[in-house]
Amino acid sequence: MAGKHPAPNDSISWVPKSKWNTALPIIIIVITIPLSMLLWLGNLAFSFFKSDDSVQHIETIAPTRWFAATLIPIVIATWGLKRKSLTLSGALLGKYLYYTYVCT
């Protein structure tokens, strides 16, 4: 055991071990921004068609709130799935519950 030295990457825990770990934040952002903008535009369209003549302005959900409601659960679910401490059904349920909580 005295002659065995650790590999250079063993002492550095923050170094990514694969190319997917490096690209994962970019992939998450590429998915999250268009999805949150699509949901925000759907919210604007819904509020436009729901409005009456008697109601001047129906408050819509801010784009930053949609972005947070999309990004945070995806990051947490990805982290949990990567560590294998979360199942796919648990990740999807958490995403649904977070949307319900943030956007109501």
Secondary structure as GFF3:
##gff-version 3
##sequence-region A 1 104
A	DSSP	alpha_helix	19	50	.	.	.	ID=ss1
A	DSSP	alpha_helix	63	82	.	.	.	ID=ss2
A	DSSP	alpha_helix	88	102	.	.	.	ID=ss3
###
